[in-house]
Amino acid sequence: MAGLHFEEFKPGMVIEHAIRRTVTETDNILFSAMTYNCAPLHIDDEYSRNTMYGQRLLNSMFLLALDATSRRQGSISHLQET
């Protein structure tokens, strides 16, 4: 699956990789605090429920950092909505 362009990914597509990392709610809260990104969409459950997303969003910079780390280790991060 390596080398796919963004347009080639399909909703629900699962890509298996050897290196895995489960991202938790705590990861999101701590990373948001560490990077001083205290946007309510990342940390306030009640606020986020009333948005078009209906839930808190993962800090996008956390995904970037996770992806950069996994690429350094010779893999691409596996992301799956749970």
Protein Blocks (a to p, Z undefined) as FASTA:
>chain_A
ZZiafklpcghiacddfbdcdddfklmmmmmmmnopacfklmmmklmmmmmnopacddfk
lmmmmmmmmmmnopacddddZZ
